[in-house]
Amino acid sequence: MTRRVIVAGASLGGLRAVERLRAAGWREDITVIGSEPHMPYNRPPLSKSFLRELDPNSDTHSAAREIAASAAFPVRVDPAGIEWRLGRTVTAARLAAREVDLDDGTTLSYDGLVIATGLRPRRLGFTGGDAGRHVLRTAHDAARLRVALAKAGRVVIVGGGFIGCEVAATARQLGCEVTVVEPLPEPMLAALGGGLAAAMRGHHERRGVRFVLGRAVAALREDASGAMAGIELDDGTPIACEVLVEAIGSHPNIEWLAGNGLDLSNGVLCDDRMFVEGCSEVVAVGDVARYRGGLCADPPRRTEHWCAATDTARRAAPGLVAQLDGVTTELGPWPIPTFWTDQFDLRVQGLGVTGAADEYTVLEGSLEQFERGVIVGAWRTGALTGVLAVGVPPAFLRPYRDQVMAASSQTSVTV
Amino acid sequence: MKVLVDLDVCEYHGQCAIAAPDVFDLKDESTLLWDAEPDEALRADVEAAADVCPTQAISIQD
């Protein structure tokens, strides 16, 4: 009787899990279940090139298929023995019985389970204006937003994180009037620190993006036909718009795991080997997983960076295969995390842990002329835990990467 | 091992040059150079580069 590993989730985490399971020697069946009707595709281009380049007159479903197809990841494994159930959602799991339920009424049993169900966008807690409200996570969201931006004069983006700022830049490049509403004193403040965040805001403002900082949305406004008409801030100020983009963070997709005694308080809690705590044949990868990682000793957290899908799958898959085949395996050190954001003509690249540091210092270049190149270091308890760079060739970043890696092996960084 | 880079898809992030500095060299904002047949000893670095590329422009052919 052939054994089966089920991979719940068919985005980058699920794909890397499949690749790493095979690379770790798993020769038996793999069933991948993905709620979107597409093979795994890359999400970062959704906020940039796809919003700019899509034909705004195409219908949403065709456009979504086109986006997903052009962003599709190459599948680097032999298809034999791998079943893809796309457009299907996992609705429940009974881990003790090693079973999962799908939304088509099927129940599948497994010998090993990879949880890779990722995130869904948080929504503002208001009703109304639905046709003019947008999030950006999937190809379908991007297709819908592209059509809306073509017709919109005014766009309000709630949330000044990376996604909000990327969409702001793209919408501005499409000729829209753009306002970003962000409760903190700067956009991207937690990730970049005050200096670089302010510099990025200035770059946006010089290109016509308006920021409303230190304010939240208190109400939505509809016109007489129920279409989006705008928002009202918590100080009563109205801001009119045809398109509202809600870029206020994400919820991990873990509801299907309820009832199994897991810690689901913020994603799926895993140990250092990416095993779900208390389970010997269940691992989690990607955005949904909460774990310590290499540079943060305590507490475990979800890493919403693109690199985490690959880094966690590289760790989880060999461990799961070793468990299923009854062997031991050694897991190497965690790779240094990286991230980037592209906004207008700028690229910010991050290495290591840069969020909520004790101190940010300019290591090279200057914030005043940051578009010409700047490197900012992020420090915690006196150690360089990460760097942020704008307009810097990779060769310049290598010595800092080495320094950050050295710091991680010497210090136990508390986040 | 042959290393292939799709320059139509490459966006010159240079993460490959950080992951595998002996194989990839991002000379400036729009010029990537790479060793098309690197030594087998560099396979782990090249695989890391292929994984970390934000646009998945790198593939390995054996």
Contacts between the chains, C-beta under 8 A, distances in Angstrom:
chain1	res1	chain2	res2	distance
A	16	B	51	7.6
A	42	B	54	7.9
A	42	B	55	7.3
A	42	B	56	6.6
A	44	B	54	6.2
A	45	B	55	7.8
A	73	B	56	5.9
A	74	B	56	6.4
A	74	B	59	6.5
A	76	B	59	7.7
A	306	B	54	6.8
A	307	B	52	6.4
A	310	B	51	4.6
A	310	B	52	7.0
A	314	B	51	7.8
A	335	B	48	7.2
A	338	B	15	6.2
A	338	B	18	7.7
A	338	B	52	6.8
A	340	B	13	6.2
A	340	B	54	6.5
A	342	B	11	7.9
A	347	B	13	7.3
A	349	B	13	7.1
A	351	B	18	7.8
A	393	B	14	6.6
A	393	B	26	6.0
A	393	B	28	7.1
A	394	B	14	3.4
A	394	B	15	7.2
A	394	B	17	4.1
A	394	B	18	4.9
A	394	B	26	5.2
A	395	B	17	6.8
A	395	B	21	7.8
A	395	B	25	7.8
A	395	B	26	7.5
A	397	B	18	6.2
A	398	B	18	6.2
A	398	B	21	6.5
A	401	B	18	6.2
